Amino acid sequence: MTSKPPSTPQLESRAEKKVITAHKEALKGTAATIIYTMGPKGGVGKSLTGRLIVDVIAAQRDVRIAQIDRAPTLPQLYPDKTITIEAPGAEDMRSDLLASMRVFEPLEEMVQSIAKSETIGVIDVGAGQNQRAFLNFVARARFDRFLVDQGIRPIVLVLMTADPSAISQSANLMEELQLVHPDAEIVPVFNLRDGGFKFLAGTPAHKIYNDKIVPLLKDRRRVTLPAIAAGAWPLFESAGMTFTEAVMADEATLIAKLGMSRLMVTALQGYVSEFVSVVWPRLGAIAGFSVGAFDAGR
């Protein structure tokens, strides 16, 4: 009996490109939506998830992006689609009661544009003071009701890693979002970069997860973000490439962009293709798109 030959990154990459093509077709005809990426602190994968979902949407639908942070990544990758909002500092907010309202006026204008065109918006909310100012704006500007009145569906992706401190802070963020943004669908995103969310009984991580996260998961969709091969993505990121560009580029382009041999760039492209072939259908399903028989919930 002849055994089935093992798959190779190159062959898998061809199959994954078919998934991307199918995904483009599935993006048509979806109502106006705003998707936030939020996390309790830097380094939990928030901006990475933002870039992934922007590329999922931008394949066929118009996407508008708001970067609530000073990070340059999204404005550099998508200069014609991104507005940047720098949240006021704590001192500014104390001295000017309307400071956190004033800086977010461009976001409200973006929302109105999205509502008229049934575009999809992605809002990457930075951690720390950026997040605090944004949540203050959402509460005081009645942003939740404003989105509902505009006919826009809000979805918040809350990132967490398998770190006790990050887990606890993510739970606190979800609870606060429930209060200030009650009409938003809150979707926990489990980033497996630092390992899985299975903890030894009796450990602090186990207690925090069971006491704070498990109750928040009831009747809620969630996404698992698998770990990408270590060192595979930073090279593409340093070259200023989007995920779509990294997966779809030919060998000559990658050799020129990365400054590496054909063998090396082919292997790296295979790792990134394997990653996005899992992640894009999951994130797409959260946004309302469906691709093949991929598991969109876990």
N, C-alpha and C positions, 0 to 999 in steps of 0.2 A: 504494500500500500504506500503510495507516494505521500509524504508529509507536506503540509502546506508551508511554503517558504516564509520566513519571517519578514514582517513589514520593515521598511526602511524609512528614515525621515523624509527622503525625497518622495517616495510613493505616498506617504501619509500627507505630505504637503499638497500634492495634487488633489487628493480627496478632500482636504480641508478647504482648498480654494473653491471646490464645488459647494461646500457648506456656506462659504461667504457669498457666493453668487445667489444661492437660494435665499439667504438672509436678506439680500437687497430687494428681492421680490416681495418678501413678507413685510417690508417696512412701509409699503404703500397704504394709504387710506386710514391712518391712525389719527385719532383726535388729539387736540392740543394737550400737551403734558409738560410738566416741569419735574425734573429729576435732580435732587440734591445729592451730593456726596459729602458726608460729614463724618467726623471722627473726634474722639476726645483729646487727641494730641497728635503731634507730627509723627510720621513714620509708621502708621498703621495701614497704609495702602490706599488712602483716600484719593489722592490725586491720580494714582495709577488707575484706580477704578473709574475715575472721571474720564481719563483718556480712553480707556477701553470702551466705555459706553458712548462717548462722542463718536468714535470710529464706527460703532455698531449702527448708530443713527445716520451719520453723515453719508453712508453708502448710497442712500436714495432720497432721504428726507432732508429738508432744510433744518439746520440746528443752530440755535443761538446759545452762546456760552457767557456766563458771568463768573469771573474769578474774583472771589472775595478774599484777597490775600495779595501780598506783594510778590509771590512766586511768579517767575517769568515764563514757566513752561507752556501753559495753555495759550497765552498771547503770542508766543513765538511760533507755536505749531499751527495755530488757527487765527492768524492776525485779523482776517476779515470777518470773523464770526464772534470775537471775544471782546467783552467790555471788562475793564478792571476796576474794582471798587476797593479802596483802602479804608478799612474801618477806623473810626476815630479812636484815639487812645483814651484811657480811663480818665485822665485829667481833662481832656477836651469834653468828654461827656459830662463831667461834673460842672464845668464852667459854662456849658452850652446845652441846655435841655433838648434842643432840636438837632444836635450834632449827628446823632445816629439816624435821624430821619433824613436829613439833608443829603448825606452821602449815598443813600440808597434810592434816591429819586431816579437815577438811570435804570435801576433794576425794575422799578414800577413801569417805566416806559417800555422796557424790553418785554415785560409781561403783556402789556396791552398789544404790542406788535405780534407776539406769539398767539394771542387769542384771536386776532383778526385773520391770521394766515394759517392757523392750525399747525404751526411749527412746533418742534420739540425743543425745550430749553434744558440746558444742563448748568447747574449752579454748584461750583466747587467752593465750599466754605472752609476757609482756613481755621486752624485750631486757635486756642488761646483767646486773645482779645477780639480777633475777627469773629469767632463763633459767639462770644458774649454779646458783641454789638449786634450781630445778625439776629440772635434770638430776642434781644431787646426790641429791635425793629419789628420783627414778626408780631410780637405781643402788642406793642403800643400802636402800630399802624394798622392793626386788625387785618394783617396780610392774609390770614387764613380765609376770612370771609371775602376779601377782595378777589382771591383766586377763584373761589366758588362762584361769585357773581360774574366773573369773566368766563366761566365754563371751562376752567383749566383743572386738570387732574394733577395734584401734587404727590410725588413719591420721594421719600427720604431713604437713601441707602446709608445705614449707620455701620461703619467699619469697626471691627474689633479683632484683636490678635489674642493668642492663648497666653496672655500675661495677666496675672491677677489684678494689677493696677489698671490696665487697659480695659479688662472685662468690667470692673466696677464702674469706671468712668463712662464706658459705653452705656451701661444700664442707666446711670444717672441722666445721660443725655437723652435716651429714649423716653424716660419718664418726663423730662422737661418738655420734650417735643409733644408728647401727648397733651400737655396742658396748654401750650401756646399755639400749637398747630393741630387741632383735633381732627380736621378733615384730611390731613395728610396720611397716606399709607406709609408706615414705618417698616422698612425691610432690613433686618439684621444681615450683615455680610461677614461671614466667618473667613478671615484671611488665614490660611494654613501656613503662611510663610514661616512662623515660629513653631510649627507643630500643630497637632490636632487638639480638639477640645474635649479630650477624655482625660480626666484627672484621677489620681489615686484618692480613694475614699479617706476622708479625714484631713486632707491637706487644705490650706487656705484657699487655693484655686478652686478645688472641688466645692467647698462651701459657698464661695462667692458665686460660682456659676449656677449652682442649684438654687440658692436663695434669691439671686437677683436677675439672672438671665432666663432661666427656665420658665418662671411665671410670665415673662414678657413675650415668650414664643407662642403662647396659646393662640390658635386661629390666625397665625401670622405667617406670611410667606417669608422665606429666607433664601440666601444664596451662599454657596460655599465657593471660595476663591482658592483654587489649588496653588501650591507653590510652583513657581516657574523655575526651571533649572538654574542653579546658582551661577551668576555671572553672564547669563545669556542675554538679558534685556538691556543692561546698562550700556553696552556697546552701541546698540541701535539708538538709544536715547541720547547718548553723547553726539551721535551723528545727526541729531535733529530729525529723526524719522518717527512717523506715527506708526501704530501697530499695523494699520492697513498697508502702509508703504513697506514695512519690514516683511510682511507676509507675501505681498504681491510682486516685489521687485525681482528682476532677473539677476542672474549671477554677476554679470558685468557691472551692473549698478551697485550691487552689494560690495564687490571687490573694490570699486572706486570709493564708496562711502566709508567702508570700514577699514580699508587699507590692509586687508588680509587675503590669504590665498583662497582659491576656489573651494578647496576642501573645507577650510575653516568656516567660510561664510555659509556654505551649504548646510553644515552641521548646525550652526547657530540658527539659521532660518527654520530648520526642522524643529528645534526646541521651541521657538516662539510660536510656530504654526500649531504644534501640538497643544500648547497652552491656550491660544485663542480659540481653537476649535471646541474646547470645553467651555470656556468662559463666555464667549459671545452669545451662544444660544441661551445660556442661563440668564445673562443680563438682558438680552433681547426679550425674553419671555416676561421678565418683570416689567418691562416698559410696554408690553402688550403685543409683542411679536412672537411668532412661533416658527421653529425650524426643525423639520424632520421629527425623529423620535428621541431627540436629546432630552435628558432629564432637566427640566427647567427649574425645579424647586430645591434640589439638594446639591 
